[in-house]
Amino acid sequence: MGRATLITLGLALSARALLGCSDAATGPSGGAPGQATAGNPGEGAGAASANPGAGGSSNPGSAGSGMLQAGKAGGSAATGGASGATAAMSKGWLYTTGNQILLANGDGTGTRWVGRGVNVDDLYFCGYNYMLMTANAEALLKKEMDGLFSDWKPSFVRMSLGMASYPVQSSWLSDDGSYKAAMTRVIRAIGTHPNTYVLVTLRSDASMVGHDPGNEEPTGMPSDATTTPDKEKFPTGSDAAYIALVDSFAHDGFVLFGLTNEPGGNVAGADTIRHAMDHAVSTIRAEEDRLGVPHHLVAVQGKGYSGDIEFYSQNPLTRDNVLYEVHGYPPPTASYTVDNIPVIIGEYGSLASGAEEAFFQDLENKHIPSLAWDFDPYSNCAPDLLEITHDASTLTPNDWGKVVQHYLLAHTAP
């Protein structure tokens, strides 16, 4: 059950040493393949135009054609929180009711939605561009995304913002032009692909706390005014970062928010994580209400490198439109099989040879959105889906990538 040790950041380190990326023979954070917890290799990630695909046409990831009346199911803590009534009336937005994720038709009804896709990295390219010195990084990332959509056709993408993962740190609270504005444009460019949704995850931020000492980079947890690591720099903890993200994507129905990556690693308990998640969701909801926009889906993460979300089923958050995100390499069936809360698999990989078809069929049967790890041609953040070509135009799937690509293409809209 070993986790990768965070390697001290220094300018002379190579990107791979900087990240502590594992070899393909091990799990993504140094553990053995097949263990239930899901430590992550340490990739980086970060008046709007609406997503054409989120404008109301049927999503290619939709697993069912049955239409449900908004607000008819769910609403209590026992069923995973209140229904997302406002989003349910906003055509093309996603919302939850009970344990289901629905695509709003704009008339109070919704169609069952199942997104299928991959994890992608931000301008840091999983450490390859750890000093943000690549002048055309934004153009390269956009080209990479064009290739992803051309040849893999996902309906769901997770973009991780690794703003405190590297020697050059970024912030969503200010921008010198090198990160925030560029990442906003990249995310919006992804959103122009029809019927596509983007989980924008705050993977790391200088305002986070509660890291696992054995693997700090991917394990930060949202702070608040009482737990902030620096009362002068972050008087409200991570609240300001979440508010800034909402302000950037307030009107973008294709955007979902991920609060963090794998909070607390193996050291944080369920109560600590739940409290931090509840506060962060409430911060996002307050800003959305102030702006008068629908409530976006917000993904909260679990304990044990987000391999365990069972505690949420016993005590779900009471906010509306909350998703519960599990990671696994591979994810045990029980980790994502929960009856009373809406679940997504935010990361998966290391599927046993010969078990892939059964795994994917189980996801289809249970309507579980899923995101495979990791689409990046620049750094081997294993299990990577691509050969490392250092070329945004040459996106060659490796054996793992071919498995995921086949699954995605099998569920493309006709």
C-alpha positions as CSV (number, residue, x, y, z in Angstrom):
1,M,0.0,0.0,0.0
2,G,3.0,2.3,-0.5
3,R,2.4,5.8,-1.8
4,A,4.8,7.8,-3.9
5,T,6.9,10.2,-1.8
6,L,6.6,13.8,-2.8
7,I,9.9,14.8,-4.2
8,T,11.3,18.2,-3.2
9,L,10.7,20.7,-5.9
10,G,13.8,22.4,-7.4
11,L,14.6,24.1,-10.6
12,A,17.3,21.6,-11.5
13,L,15.1,18.6,-11.2
14,S,13.8,16.9,-14.3
15,A,10.0,17.0,-14.8
16,R,9.8,13.3,-14.1
17,A,11.8,13.5,-10.9
18,L,9.8,16.6,-9.9
19,L,6.5,14.8,-10.3
20,G,7.5,11.4,-8.8
21,C,5.7,9.8,-11.7
22,S,5.7,6.0,-11.4
23,D,6.8,3.4,-13.8
24,A,4.1,1.7,-15.8
25,A,4.6,-1.5,-13.7
26,T,3.4,0.3,-10.6
27,G,0.2,2.1,-9.6
28,P,-0.1,5.8,-10.3
29,S,1.4,6.9,-7.0
30,G,3.8,4.1,-6.5
31,G,1.5,1.5,-5.2
32,A,1.0,-1.9,-6.8
33,P,-1.5,-2.1,-9.6
34,G,-4.9,-3.3,-8.5
35,Q,-4.9,-1.8,-5.1
36,A,-8.2,-0.2,-4.1
37,T,-7.0,3.2,-3.2
38,A,-6.1,5.6,-6.0
39,G,-3.1,7.8,-5.4
40,N,-2.4,10.0,-8.4
41,P,0.7,10.5,-10.4
42,G,0.9,14.2,-9.8
43,E,-0.1,15.8,-13.0
44,G,-0.8,19.5,-13.2
45,A,-3.9,21.1,-14.5
46,G,-5.7,26.1,-14.8
47,A,-20.0,36.7,-19.5
48,A,-19.4,33.4,-21.0
49,S,-20.4,31.8,-24.3
50,A,-22.7,28.8,-23.9
51,N,-21.6,25.3,-25.0
52,P,-23.4,24.5,-28.3
53,G,-23.7,20.9,-27.2
54,A,-25.1,21.9,-23.9
55,G,-27.8,23.8,-25.6
56,G,-30.3,21.1,-25.4
57,S,-29.6,18.4,-27.9
58,S,-29.4,14.9,-26.6
59,N,-26.0,14.1,-25.1
60,P,-24.1,11.3,-26.7
61,G,-23.2,10.1,-23.2
62,S,-26.9,9.7,-22.4
63,A,-27.5,6.1,-21.4
64,G,-31.2,6.2,-21.3
65,S,-34.0,8.0,-23.1
66,G,-36.5,8.0,-20.2
67,M,-37.5,11.5,-19.2
68,L,-37.9,12.3,-15.5
69,Q,-39.8,15.2,-14.0
70,A,-37.4,17.5,-12.1
71,G,-37.9,17.5,-8.4
72,K,-40.0,14.4,-8.4
73,A,-37.3,12.2,-6.9
74,G,-34.7,13.0,-4.2
75,G,-34.7,16.1,-2.1
76,S,-33.9,14.7,1.3
77,A,-30.6,13.8,2.9
78,A,-31.6,10.1,2.5
79,T,-31.6,10.5,-1.3
80,G,-28.4,12.5,-1.7
81,G,-29.6,16.0,-1.2
82,A,-32.1,18.4,-2.8
83,S,-32.9,18.3,-6.5
84,G,-31.3,20.9,-8.7
85,A,-34.5,22.7,-9.6
86,T,-33.0,25.8,-11.2
87,A,-30.6,23.8,-13.4
88,A,-33.4,21.5,-14.2
89,M,-35.2,24.3,-15.9
90,S,-32.1,25.5,-17.8
91,K,-31.9,23.6,-21.1
92,G,-28.6,21.7,-21.5
93,W,-27.5,22.0,-17.9
94,L,-26.9,18.9,-15.8
95,Y,-28.6,18.4,-12.5
96,T,-29.2,15.6,-10.0
97,T,-32.2,13.9,-8.5
98,G,-31.8,11.0,-6.1
99,N,-28.8,9.0,-7.4
100,Q,-29.3,10.1,-11.0
101,I,-27.6,12.7,-13.2
102,L,-29.9,14.3,-15.7
103,L,-29.6,16.5,-18.7
104,A,-32.2,19.2,-18.5
105,N,-34.6,19.5,-21.4
106,G,-35.6,23.0,-20.3
107,D,-39.2,22.2,-19.4
108,G,-38.7,20.6,-16.0
109,T,-37.9,17.2,-17.4
110,G,-34.5,15.6,-17.9
111,T,-32.9,12.7,-19.7
112,R,-30.5,10.3,-18.0
113,W,-26.9,11.4,-18.6
114,V,-23.7,9.3,-18.6
115,G,-20.5,11.0,-19.5
116,R,-17.5,8.9,-20.8
117,G,-14.1,10.4,-21.2
118,V,-10.6,10.9,-20.0
119,N,-8.4,13.0,-17.7
120,V,-6.3,15.7,-19.3
121,D,-3.6,18.0,-18.0
122,D,-3.4,21.7,-17.8
123,L,-0.6,24.0,-19.2
124,Y,2.0,22.3,-17.0
125,F,1.6,19.1,-19.1
126,C,1.9,16.9,-16.1
127,G,5.3,18.5,-15.3
128,Y,6.8,18.7,-18.8
129,N,6.2,22.4,-18.7
130,Y,6.8,22.8,-15.0
131,M,8.3,26.3,-15.4
132,L,5.6,27.5,-17.8
133,M,8.3,28.3,-20.2
134,T,6.7,26.9,-23.4
135,A,5.6,30.0,-25.2
136,N,2.9,28.2,-27.3
137,A,1.6,25.9,-24.5
138,E,-2.0,27.1,-24.9
139,A,-2.0,26.4,-28.7
140,L,-0.4,23.0,-28.1
141,L,-3.0,22.1,-25.5
142,K,-5.8,23.2,-27.8
143,K,-4.3,21.1,-30.6
144,E,-4.1,18.1,-28.3
145,M,-7.7,18.5,-27.3
146,D,-8.7,18.8,-31.0
147,G,-7.0,15.4,-31.6
148,L,-8.7,13.9,-28.6
149,F,-12.2,14.9,-29.8
150,S,-11.4,13.9,-33.4
151,D,-10.2,10.4,-32.7
152,W,-11.6,9.5,-29.3
153,K,-14.9,11.4,-29.2
154,P,-15.4,11.7,-25.4
155,S,-18.4,13.4,-23.9
156,F,-16.7,14.1,-20.6
157,V,-13.3,15.5,-19.8
158,R,-11.7,16.2,-16.4
159,M,-9.3,19.2,-16.5
160,S,-7.1,19.3,-13.4
161,L,-5.7,22.7,-12.4
162,G,-2.4,22.0,-10.7
163,M,-1.7,25.5,-9.5
164,A,0.5,24.6,-6.5
165,S,2.1,21.5,-8.0
166,Y,5.3,23.0,-9.5
167,P,8.1,25.6,-8.7
168,V,6.2,28.2,-10.7
169,Q,2.8,28.4,-8.9
170,S,-0.3,29.8,-10.5
171,S,-3.5,31.3,-9.0
172,W,-7.0,31.8,-10.1
173,L,-7.2,35.0,-8.0
174,S,-4.8,37.0,-10.2
175,D,-3.3,36.5,-13.7
176,D,-0.2,37.7,-15.4
177,G,-1.4,36.1,-18.6
178,S,0.5,32.9,-18.3
179,Y,-2.2,30.7,-16.7
180,K,-5.7,31.8,-15.8
181,A,-6.7,33.5,-19.0
182,A,-5.1,30.8,-21.1
183,M,-6.7,28.0,-19.2
184,T,-10.1,29.7,-19.3
185,R,-9.8,29.8,-23.1
186,V,-8.7,26.2,-23.3
187,I,-11.7,25.1,-21.2
188,R,-14.1,27.1,-23.3
189,A,-12.6,25.7,-26.4
190,I,-13.3,22.2,-25.1
191,G,-16.8,23.3,-24.4
192,T,-17.4,24.2,-28.0
193,H,-17.4,20.5,-28.9
194,P,-21.0,19.4,-29.1
195,N,-22.6,17.6,-26.1
196,T,-19.4,17.8,-24.1
197,Y,-19.0,18.5,-20.4
198,V,-15.9,19.5,-18.5
199,L,-15.1,18.7,-14.9
200,V,-12.9,21.6,-13.8
201,T,-11.0,20.3,-10.8
202,L,-8.9,22.4,-8.4
203,R,-6.2,19.7,-8.0
204,S,-3.8,21.9,-6.0
205,D,-3.8,25.4,-4.7
206,A,-1.6,27.2,-2.2
207,S,-4.7,27.8,0.1
208,M,-5.2,24.1,0.6
209,V,-4.4,22.2,3.9
210,G,-4.5,18.7,5.3
211,H,-2.1,17.1,2.8
212,D,-0.8,13.6,3.4
213,P,2.8,14.1,4.5
214,G,3.9,11.0,2.4
215,N,2.4,12.4,-0.8
216,E,1.6,16.1,-0.5
217,E,1.1,17.3,-4.0
218,P,-2.2,15.5,-4.9
219,T,-3.8,15.5,-1.5
220,G,-4.7,19.0,-0.5
221,M,-8.0,19.8,1.1
222,P,-10.1,23.0,0.9
223,S,-9.5,25.4,3.8
224,D,-11.7,28.0,5.3
225,A,-11.2,31.1,7.4
226,T,-10.5,29.0,10.5
227,T,-8.2,26.5,8.9
228,T,-6.4,28.7,6.3
229,P,-2.6,28.1,6.0
230,D,-2.0,31.9,5.8
231,K,-4.4,34.4,7.2
232,E,-2.8,37.3,5.4
233,K,-2.6,35.7,1.9
234,F,-5.8,33.6,2.3
235,P,-8.0,35.2,4.9
236,T,-11.0,33.1,3.8
237,G,-9.0,30.0,3.1
238,S,-9.8,28.4,-0.3
239,D,-13.2,30.2,-0.5
240,A,-11.7,32.9,-2.7
241,A,-10.4,30.4,-5.2
242,Y,-13.8,28.7,-5.6
243,I,-15.6,32.0,-5.9
244,A,-13.1,33.1,-8.6
245,L,-13.7,29.8,-10.5
246,V,-17.5,30.4,-10.3
247,D,-17.1,33.9,-11.6
248,S,-15.1,32.6,-14.6
249,F,-17.6,29.9,-15.6
250,A,-20.9,31.1,-14.0
251,H,-22.8,31.0,-17.3
252,D,-21.2,27.9,-18.8
253,G,-23.6,25.0,-18.4
254,F,-21.0,22.6,-19.7
255,V,-18.8,23.1,-16.7
256,L,-18.8,21.0,-13.5
257,F,-16.6,21.9,-10.5
258,G,-14.4,19.4,-8.8
259,L,-13.4,20.6,-5.3
260,T,-10.1,18.9,-5.0
261,N,-8.2,15.7,-6.1
262,E,-7.7,13.2,-3.3
263,P,-8.1,15.1,0.0
264,G,-5.9,14.1,2.8
265,G,-4.6,11.0,1.1
266,N,-4.6,8.3,3.7
267,V,-4.5,10.5,6.8
268,A,-7.8,12.5,6.7
269,G,-10.9,11.0,8.2
270,A,-14.4,11.0,6.9
271,D,-15.7,13.8,9.2
272,T,-12.8,16.1,8.4
273,I,-13.3,15.6,4.7
274,R,-17.0,15.9,4.8
275,H,-16.8,19.2,6.7
276,A,-14.4,20.7,4.3
277,M,-16.4,19.6,1.3
278,D,-19.7,20.9,2.8
279,H,-18.2,24.3,3.4
280,A,-16.7,24.5,-0.1
281,V,-20.0,23.6,-1.8
282,S,-21.8,26.2,0.3
283,T,-19.3,28.8,-0.8
284,I,-19.9,27.9,-4.5
285,R,-23.7,28.0,-4.0
286,A,-23.6,31.4,-2.3
287,E,-21.7,32.9,-5.2
288,E,-24.0,31.3,-7.8
289,D,-27.0,32.7,-6.0
290,R,-25.4,36.1,-5.8
291,L,-24.8,36.0,-9.6
292,G,-28.3,34.6,-10.2
293,V,-27.0,31.6,-12.2
294,P,-28.1,27.9,-12.1
295,H,-26.3,25.7,-9.7
296,H,-23.5,23.7,-11.4
297,L,-22.8,20.1,-10.6
298,V,-20.1,20.0,-7.9
299,A,-18.0,16.8,-7.3
300,V,-16.8,16.1,-3.8
301,Q,-14.1,13.5,-3.1
302,G,-13.8,10.8,-0.6
303,K,-11.2,9.4,1.8
304,G,-8.3,7.0,1.2
305,Y,-7.2,8.8,-2.0
306,S,-10.9,9.1,-2.8
307,G,-11.2,5.4,-3.0
308,D,-13.9,5.4,-0.4
309,I,-17.1,7.5,-0.6
310,E,-19.3,5.1,1.4
311,F,-19.5,7.5,4.3
312,Y,-21.3,10.0,2.2
313,S,-24.1,7.5,1.6
314,Q,-24.7,7.4,5.3
315,N,-24.7,11.2,5.6
316,P,-25.0,12.9,2.2
317,L,-24.4,16.6,1.8
318,T,-27.7,18.5,1.9
319,R,-26.8,20.9,-1.0
320,D,-28.3,20.3,-4.4
321,N,-26.4,19.1,-7.5
322,V,-23.6,17.3,-5.6
323,L,-21.7,14.4,-7.2
324,Y,-19.6,11.9,-5.2
325,E,-16.3,11.1,-6.9
326,V,-14.4,7.9,-6.5
327,H,-10.9,7.0,-7.8
328,G,-9.5,3.5,-8.3
329,Y,-6.7,1.6,-10.0
330,P,-8.8,-0.4,-10.7
331,P,-11.9,0.8,-8.8
332,P,-13.5,-2.1,-6.9
333,T,-17.2,-2.6,-7.9
334,A,-18.4,-1.8,-4.4
335,S,-16.6,1.5,-4.4
336,Y,-18.9,3.0,-7.1
337,T,-22.0,0.9,-6.4
338,V,-24.0,3.2,-4.1
339,D,-27.8,3.3,-4.3
340,N,-28.7,6.7,-2.8
341,I,-26.2,9.2,-4.1
342,P,-25.0,10.1,-7.6
343,V,-21.5,8.7,-8.3
344,I,-18.9,9.4,-10.9
345,I,-15.5,7.7,-11.3
346,G,-13.1,10.6,-11.6
347,E,-10.0,8.4,-12.2
348,Y,-9.6,4.8,-13.2
349,G,-6.9,2.6,-14.7
350,S,-4.9,-0.6,-14.3
351,L,-7.8,-2.8,-15.3
352,A,-6.9,-6.5,-15.2
353,S,-6.4,-8.0,-18.7
354,G,-9.6,-9.6,-19.8
355,A,-11.7,-7.8,-17.3
356,E,-12.2,-4.6,-19.3
357,E,-15.4,-5.6,-21.0
358,A,-17.1,-6.6,-17.8
359,F,-16.0,-3.4,-16.1
360,F,-17.4,-1.2,-18.8
361,Q,-20.6,-3.1,-19.1
362,D,-21.1,-2.7,-15.3
363,L,-20.7,1.1,-15.7
364,E,-23.3,1.1,-18.4
365,N,-25.7,-1.0,-16.4
366,K,-25.4,1.4,-13.4
367,H,-25.2,4.6,-15.5
368,I,-21.9,5.6,-14.0
369,P,-20.0,8.5,-15.7
370,S,-16.3,7.7,-15.9
371,L,-12.9,9.3,-16.7
372,A,-9.9,7.3,-17.6
373,W,-6.4,8.3,-16.5
374,D,-4.4,10.0,-18.3
375,F,-4.3,11.7,-21.7
376,D,-0.9,13.4,-22.2
377,P,1.7,13.0,-24.9
378,Y,4.4,14.9,-23.0
379,S,4.8,13.1,-19.6
380,N,4.4,9.5,-18.6
381,C,2.0,10.0,-15.7
382,A,1.2,6.3,-15.6
383,P,-1.1,4.8,-16.5
384,D,-0.9,7.1,-19.5
385,L,-3.2,6.5,-22.4
386,L,-0.7,7.7,-25.0
387,E,2.8,7.0,-26.2
388,I,5.1,9.8,-25.1
389,T,5.8,11.6,-28.4
390,H,6.3,15.2,-27.1
391,D,4.1,16.2,-30.0
392,A,0.5,17.5,-29.7
393,S,-0.2,16.4,-33.2
394,T,1.0,12.8,-32.7
395,L,-1.4,11.2,-30.2
396,T,-0.7,7.5,-30.4
397,P,-2.7,5.3,-28.1
398,N,-0.7,2.7,-26.2
399,D,-2.3,-0.6,-25.2
400,W,-4.2,1.0,-22.3
401,G,-5.3,3.8,-24.5
402,K,-6.6,1.5,-27.1
403,V,-8.9,-0.1,-24.5
404,V,-10.3,3.2,-23.5
405,Q,-10.5,4.6,-27.0
406,H,-12.5,1.5,-28.1
407,Y,-15.0,2.1,-25.2
408,L,-15.5,5.7,-26.0
409,L,-16.0,5.2,-29.7
410,A,-18.5,2.4,-29.0
411,H,-20.7,5.0,-27.3
412,T,-20.4,7.8,-29.7
413,A,-23.7,9.4,-30.9
414,P,-24.8,8.2,-34.3
